[in-house]
C-alpha cells in the first residue's frame, strides 16, 4: 500500500472516531437532562434548562472528539513515518551492499 492510501485510511478512521465520540457526548447530555428533569419533578433539584445542558455536552463533545481524533491520526501518521523511514534504510543498505560485490 502506498503511504498516501494508508494516510487516507487513517484519516477516515479519525473522522469515524470523531463522529462516534461526539455522538457519545451528545447522548450523555440528553441523559443528563432527563436525569435532572426527573430530579426536578421529584422536588430534589432546580428546573434544568435543556439549552444549557446540551450546550455543555456539545462543548465537551467537540473538545474530546477532536482530541481523540487528533491523537489517533497523529499516531497513524507517526506509524507511516516510522515504517517509511525503516524501509528507506533497508533500501539504502541493500543498495550499498550490491555495489560492494
mmCIF file of the C-alpha atoms, coordinates in Angstrom:
data_MODEL
# 
_entry.id   MODEL 
# 
loop_
_atom_site.group_PDB 
_atom_site.id 
_atom_site.type_symbol 
_atom_site.label_atom_id 
_atom_site.label_alt_id 
_atom_site.label_comp_id 
_atom_site.label_asym_id 
_atom_site.label_entity_id 
_atom_site.label_seq_id 
_atom_site.pdbx_PDB_ins_code 
_atom_site.Cartn_x 
_atom_site.Cartn_y 
_atom_site.Cartn_z 
_atom_site.occupancy 
_atom_site.B_iso_or_equiv 
_atom_site.pdbx_formal_charge 
_atom_site.auth_seq_id 
_atom_site.auth_comp_id 
_atom_site.auth_asym_id 
_atom_site.auth_atom_id 
_atom_site.pdbx_PDB_model_num 
ATOM 1   C CA . UNK A 1 1   ? 0.000   0.000  0.000  1.00 0.00 ? 1   UNK A CA 1 
ATOM 2   C CA . UNK A 1 2   ? 1.188   3.490  -0.735 1.00 0.00 ? 2   UNK A CA 1 
ATOM 3   C CA . UNK A 1 3   ? 1.719   5.979  2.096  1.00 0.00 ? 3   UNK A CA 1 
ATOM 4   C CA . UNK A 1 4   ? -0.947  8.249  0.616  1.00 0.00 ? 4   UNK A CA 1 
ATOM 5   C CA . UNK A 1 5   ? -3.541  5.467  0.691  1.00 0.00 ? 5   UNK A CA 1 
ATOM 6   C CA . UNK A 1 6   ? -2.640  4.476  4.250  1.00 0.00 ? 6   UNK A CA 1 
ATOM 7   C CA . UNK A 1 7   ? -2.805  8.123  5.350  1.00 0.00 ? 7   UNK A CA 1 
ATOM 8   C CA . UNK A 1 8   ? -6.271  8.347  3.801  1.00 0.00 ? 8   UNK A CA 1 
ATOM 9   C CA . UNK A 1 9   ? -7.341  5.249  5.709  1.00 0.00 ? 9   UNK A CA 1 
ATOM 10  C CA . UNK A 1 10  ? -6.086  6.759  8.979  1.00 0.00 ? 10  UNK A CA 1 
ATOM 11  C CA . UNK A 1 11  ? -7.952  9.977  8.176  1.00 0.00 ? 11  UNK A CA 1 
ATOM 12  C CA . UNK A 1 12  ? -11.191 8.063  7.542  1.00 0.00 ? 12  UNK A CA 1 
ATOM 13  C CA . UNK A 1 13  ? -10.692 6.210  10.827 1.00 0.00 ? 13  UNK A CA 1 
ATOM 14  C CA . UNK A 1 14  ? -10.115 9.507  12.677 1.00 0.00 ? 14  UNK A CA 1 
ATOM 15  C CA . UNK A 1 15  ? -13.281 11.013 11.178 1.00 0.00 ? 15  UNK A CA 1 
ATOM 16  C CA . UNK A 1 16  ? -15.339 7.949  12.144 1.00 0.00 ? 16  UNK A CA 1 
ATOM 17  C CA . UNK A 1 17  ? -13.896 8.096  15.647 1.00 0.00 ? 17  UNK A CA 1 
ATOM 18  C CA . UNK A 1 18  ? -14.700 11.813 15.898 1.00 0.00 ? 18  UNK A CA 1 
ATOM 19  C CA . UNK A 1 19  ? -18.326 11.119 14.961 1.00 0.00 ? 19  UNK A CA 1 
ATOM 20  C CA . UNK A 1 20  ? -18.608 8.273  17.456 1.00 0.00 ? 20  UNK A CA 1 
ATOM 21  C CA . UNK A 1 21  ? -17.125 10.186 20.381 1.00 0.00 ? 21  UNK A CA 1 
ATOM 22  C CA . UNK A 1 22  ? -19.172 13.309 19.624 1.00 0.00 ? 22  UNK A CA 1 
ATOM 23  C CA . UNK A 1 23  ? -22.351 11.220 19.436 1.00 0.00 ? 23  UNK A CA 1 
ATOM 24  C CA . UNK A 1 24  ? -21.487 9.620  22.774 1.00 0.00 ? 24  UNK A CA 1 
ATOM 25  C CA . UNK A 1 25  ? -21.196 13.031 24.465 1.00 0.00 ? 25  UNK A CA 1 
ATOM 26  C CA . UNK A 1 26  ? -24.463 14.272 22.920 1.00 0.00 ? 26  UNK A CA 1 
ATOM 27  C CA . UNK A 1 27  ? -26.232 11.110 24.127 1.00 0.00 ? 27  UNK A CA 1 
ATOM 28  C CA . UNK A 1 28  ? -24.824 11.628 27.603 1.00 0.00 ? 28  UNK A CA 1 
ATOM 29  C CA . UNK A 1 29  ? -26.066 15.215 27.539 1.00 0.00 ? 29  UNK A CA 1 
ATOM 30  C CA . UNK A 1 30  ? -29.591 14.058 26.694 1.00 0.00 ? 30  UNK A CA 1 
ATOM 31  C CA . UNK A 1 31  ? -29.494 11.522 29.538 1.00 0.00 ? 31  UNK A CA 1 
ATOM 32  C CA . UNK A 1 32  ? -28.146 14.153 31.920 1.00 0.00 ? 32  UNK A CA 1 
ATOM 33  C CA . UNK A 1 33  ? -31.032 16.470 31.022 1.00 0.00 ? 33  UNK A CA 1 
ATOM 34  C CA . UNK A 1 34  ? -33.576 13.691 31.593 1.00 0.00 ? 34  UNK A CA 1 
ATOM 35  C CA . UNK A 1 35  ? -31.981 12.855 34.949 1.00 0.00 ? 35  UNK A CA 1 
ATOM 36  C CA . UNK A 1 36  ? -32.102 16.497 36.056 1.00 0.00 ? 36  UNK A CA 1 
ATOM 37  C CA . UNK A 1 37  ? -35.697 16.800 34.849 1.00 0.00 ? 37  UNK A CA 1 
ATOM 38  C CA . UNK A 1 38  ? -36.702 13.711 36.851 1.00 0.00 ? 38  UNK A CA 1 
ATOM 39  C CA . UNK A 1 39  ? -34.971 15.126 39.943 1.00 0.00 ? 39  UNK A CA 1 
ATOM 40  C CA . UNK A 1 40  ? -36.846 18.418 39.445 1.00 0.00 ? 40  UNK A CA 1 
ATOM 41  C CA . UNK A 1 41  ? -40.175 16.607 39.169 1.00 0.00 ? 41  UNK A CA 1 
ATOM 42  C CA . UNK A 1 42  ? -39.418 14.808 42.442 1.00 0.00 ? 42  UNK A CA 1 
ATOM 43  C CA . UNK A 1 43  ? -38.591 18.118 44.102 1.00 0.00 ? 43  UNK A CA 1 
ATOM 44  C CA . UNK A 1 44  ? -34.912 17.296 44.530 1.00 0.00 ? 44  UNK A CA 1 
ATOM 45  C CA . UNK A 1 45  ? -33.316 19.945 42.351 1.00 0.00 ? 45  UNK A CA 1 
ATOM 46  C CA . UNK A 1 46  ? -33.810 23.066 40.274 1.00 0.00 ? 46  UNK A CA 1 
ATOM 47  C CA . UNK A 1 47  ? -35.538 23.026 36.901 1.00 0.00 ? 47  UNK A CA 1 
ATOM 48  C CA . UNK A 1 48  ? -32.943 22.224 34.233 1.00 0.00 ? 48  UNK A CA 1 
ATOM 49  C CA . UNK A 1 49  ? -32.546 24.234 31.045 1.00 0.00 ? 49  UNK A CA 1 
ATOM 50  C CA . UNK A 1 50  ? -32.173 21.914 28.083 1.00 0.00 ? 50  UNK A CA 1 
ATOM 51  C CA . UNK A 1 51  ? -30.215 24.508 26.106 1.00 0.00 ? 51  UNK A CA 1 
ATOM 52  C CA . UNK A 1 52  ? -27.629 24.849 28.878 1.00 0.00 ? 52  UNK A CA 1 
ATOM 53  C CA . UNK A 1 53  ? -27.228 21.106 29.405 1.00 0.00 ? 53  UNK A CA 1 
ATOM 54  C CA . UNK A 1 54  ? -26.896 20.409 25.679 1.00 0.00 ? 54  UNK A CA 1 
ATOM 55  C CA . UNK A 1 55  ? -24.523 23.341 25.139 1.00 0.00 ? 55  UNK A CA 1 
ATOM 56  C CA . UNK A 1 56  ? -22.240 21.886 27.784 1.00 0.00 ? 56  UNK A CA 1 
ATOM 57  C CA . UNK A 1 57  ? -22.492 18.431 26.204 1.00 0.00 ? 57  UNK A CA 1 
ATOM 58  C CA . UNK A 1 58  ? -21.763 19.870 22.748 1.00 0.00 ? 58  UNK A CA 1 
ATOM 59  C CA . UNK A 1 59  ? -18.721 21.791 24.009 1.00 0.00 ? 59  UNK A CA 1 
ATOM 60  C CA . UNK A 1 60  ? -17.329 18.782 25.857 1.00 0.00 ? 60  UNK A CA 1 
ATOM 61  C CA . UNK A 1 61  ? -18.050 16.568 22.853 1.00 0.00 ? 61  UNK A CA 1 
ATOM 62  C CA . UNK A 1 62  ? -16.259 18.872 20.443 1.00 0.00 ? 62  UNK A CA 1 
ATOM 63  C CA . UNK A 1 63  ? -13.193 19.036 22.683 1.00 0.00 ? 63  UNK A CA 1 
ATOM 64  C CA . UNK A 1 64  ? -12.939 15.323 23.422 1.00 0.00 ? 64  UNK A CA 1 
ATOM 65  C CA . UNK A 1 65  ? -13.849 14.121 19.922 1.00 0.00 ? 65  UNK A CA 1 
ATOM 66  C CA . UNK A 1 66  ? -11.289 16.439 18.374 1.00 0.00 ? 66  UNK A CA 1 
ATOM 67  C CA . UNK A 1 67  ? -8.629  15.400 20.874 1.00 0.00 ? 67  UNK A CA 1 
ATOM 68  C CA . UNK A 1 68  ? -9.151  11.675 20.303 1.00 0.00 ? 68  UNK A CA 1 
ATOM 69  C CA . UNK A 1 69  ? -9.335  12.035 16.522 1.00 0.00 ? 69  UNK A CA 1 
ATOM 70  C CA . UNK A 1 70  ? -6.135  14.096 16.515 1.00 0.00 ? 70  UNK A CA 1 
ATOM 71  C CA . UNK A 1 71  ? -4.339  11.548 18.713 1.00 0.00 ? 71  UNK A CA 1 
ATOM 72  C CA . UNK A 1 72  ? -5.359  8.628  16.507 1.00 0.00 ? 72  UNK A CA 1 
ATOM 73  C CA . UNK A 1 73  ? -4.491  10.439 13.269 1.00 0.00 ? 73  UNK A CA 1 
ATOM 74  C CA . UNK A 1 74  ? -1.130  11.576 14.675 1.00 0.00 ? 74  UNK A CA 1 
ATOM 75  C CA . UNK A 1 75  ? -0.368  8.022  15.789 1.00 0.00 ? 75  UNK A CA 1 
ATOM 76  C CA . UNK A 1 76  ? -1.231  6.774  12.315 1.00 0.00 ? 76  UNK A CA 1 
ATOM 77  C CA . UNK A 1 77  ? 0.990   9.368  10.659 1.00 0.00 ? 77  UNK A CA 1 
ATOM 78  C CA . UNK A 1 78  ? 3.819   8.530  13.058 1.00 0.00 ? 78  UNK A CA 1 
ATOM 79  C CA . UNK A 1 79  ? 3.440   4.854  12.207 1.00 0.00 ? 79  UNK A CA 1 
ATOM 80  C CA . UNK A 1 80  ? 3.611   5.613  8.493  1.00 0.00 ? 80  UNK A CA 1 
ATOM 81  C CA . UNK A 1 81  ? 6.691   7.786  9.037  1.00 0.00 ? 81  UNK A CA 1 
ATOM 82  C CA . UNK A 1 82  ? 8.482   5.073  11.037 1.00 0.00 ? 82  UNK A CA 1 
ATOM 83  C CA . UNK A 1 83  ? 7.669   2.361  8.507  1.00 0.00 ? 83  UNK A CA 1 
ATOM 84  C CA . UNK A 1 84  ? 8.804   4.524  5.579  1.00 0.00 ? 84  UNK A CA 1 
ATOM 85  C CA . UNK A 1 85  ? 11.980  5.508  7.382  1.00 0.00 ? 85  UNK A CA 1 
ATOM 86  C CA . UNK A 1 86  ? 12.901  1.903  8.168  1.00 0.00 ? 86  UNK A CA 1 
ATOM 87  C CA . UNK A 1 87  ? 12.131  0.777  4.608  1.00 0.00 ? 87  UNK A CA 1 
ATOM 88  C CA . UNK A 1 88  ? 14.313  3.593  3.238  1.00 0.00 ? 88  UNK A CA 1 
ATOM 89  C CA . UNK A 1 89  ? 17.169  2.442  5.479  1.00 0.00 ? 89  UNK A CA 1 
ATOM 90  C CA . UNK A 1 90  ? 16.749  -1.135 4.267  1.00 0.00 ? 90  UNK A CA 1 
ATOM 91  C CA . UNK A 1 91  ? 16.702  0.025  0.650  1.00 0.00 ? 91  UNK A CA 1 
ATOM 92  C CA . UNK A 1 92  ? 19.787  2.171  1.210  1.00 0.00 ? 92  UNK A CA 1 
ATOM 93  C CA . UNK A 1 93  ? 21.651  -0.669 2.935  1.00 0.00 ? 93  UNK A CA 1 
ATOM 94  C CA . UNK A 1 94  ? 20.772  -3.208 0.277  1.00 0.00 ? 94  UNK A CA 1 
ATOM 95  C CA . UNK A 1 95  ? 21.823  -0.776 -2.476 1.00 0.00 ? 95  UNK A CA 1 
ATOM 96  C CA . UNK A 1 96  ? 25.121  -0.225 -0.664 1.00 0.00 ? 96  UNK A CA 1 
ATOM 97  C CA . UNK A 1 97  ? 25.663  -3.979 -0.330 1.00 0.00 ? 97  UNK A CA 1 
ATOM 98  C CA . UNK A 1 98  ? 25.193  -4.581 -4.053 1.00 0.00 ? 98  UNK A CA 1 
ATOM 99  C CA . UNK A 1 99  ? 27.843  -2.009 -5.001 1.00 0.00 ? 99  UNK A CA 1 
ATOM 100 C CA . UNK A 1 100 ? 30.469  -3.779 -2.872 1.00 0.00 ? 100 UNK A CA 1 
ATOM 101 C CA . UNK A 1 101 ? 30.385  -7.021 -4.863 1.00 0.00 ? 101 UNK A CA 1 
# 
